[in-house]
């Protein structure tokens, strides 16, 4: 009986993992200025987002196969330069699991960025 339970549990975990093919990152520009270029690092893979107008958003779909997923942590970083030359950056880190959530929102404000 224990073997059957273990096999069912293993098979279910495999099916859940295989169904997760990608995840979404929504970048919301809540600042008063246009973002000309935003750099996004997801697990050491770099993505570049060009021009997000004030009060607009951009969506990035990231396939699981394009990033290195591990068993213990997950990280997202964003950064861009404000018009006055100062750096605006955000950081998200999860030490609970190496598996990303289905969706993240990066809210960019005038002087700071929040990733949730």
N, C-alpha and C positions, 0 to 999 in steps of 0.2 A: 504494500500500500504506500509506503514511504517513497518507493521508486517512482510510482505513477504520479504522485503529487509533485515530486521534484522535476519530472519530465514535463508535466503540464506547466509548472511555474517557469521553467527554462524556456519552453516554447512560447509562452505568453510574453515573456520579457523580450525575446527575439523579435516577435511580431510588432510589439510596441516600438522598439528601436528602429526597425526597418520602415515603419510607416512615417517616421520623422525624416523627411527628405530635405527640408529647408526651414528657415525661420525668417521672420520679418523684423526689420529695424525701421521705425518711422522717425524721421528727423523733423521736428517742428521748430520753425524759426519764429520765436516769440519776441524777438528783438525789434528795434526800430530801423535797422539797417539791413541791406542785402548781404548775404553771406556769399562771397565770391568763390571760395573754395574751402571745403571742410575735409579733413583727413580723419578716417575712421580705421582703427586697428581692432580686429576681432581675432583673438588667439594668435597674434603675430602675423596675421594676413592684413594687408593694407588695402583700403578702398578709398577712392576719392569721389566726393560729391561736388559737382560744379553748380554754382549759382542757385541759391534758394532765396527768393524774394522775401521781404518782411511779411510776416503773418501768413506765410505759405509753408508747405511741407514737402518732403521728398521721402520716397519709400525705397528701401533696398531689400531685395530678397537674396538671402545667403544660403546656398546649398550646403548641407552638412559635409559633403564630399570635398568642399573647397577649403575647409579649415581643419586644423589639427585638434581633435577632441580627445581629451584624456579623461581619466577616471576620478579626478579630484578637484579641479577648479575650472572656472570660466571667466574670461576678462574681455571687456569692451572699453576702448579709450577713444575720445574724440578731441580734436583740437583745430583751431583756426585763429588767425590774427584779426583783431578788431581794426577798425579804420585808423585808430590812434596808435597802432603798432603793438598794443598789449595782447597777450595770449589769453584766449578763452578756451578752457578745456574741461572735459568731463571724464569720469571714471566709474566703471561698474565692475565689481568683483564678487564672485560667488565661490566660496570654499566648500560648499555642500556637495556639489556635483559638477562633473565636467560636461554635462548635457545642457545645452541652452534651452531657455523657455521658447515658446512659439512666437512671442512678440516682445520687442523692447521699444520704448519711446525715449528719444533724446530730445529734451526741451531746451532750446538754446535761448537764453535771455541776454540782456545787454552786457552784463559783466560776468555771468557764470552759466554753467551748463549742468543739467540734472539728467541722469540716465536711470530709468526705472523699468 
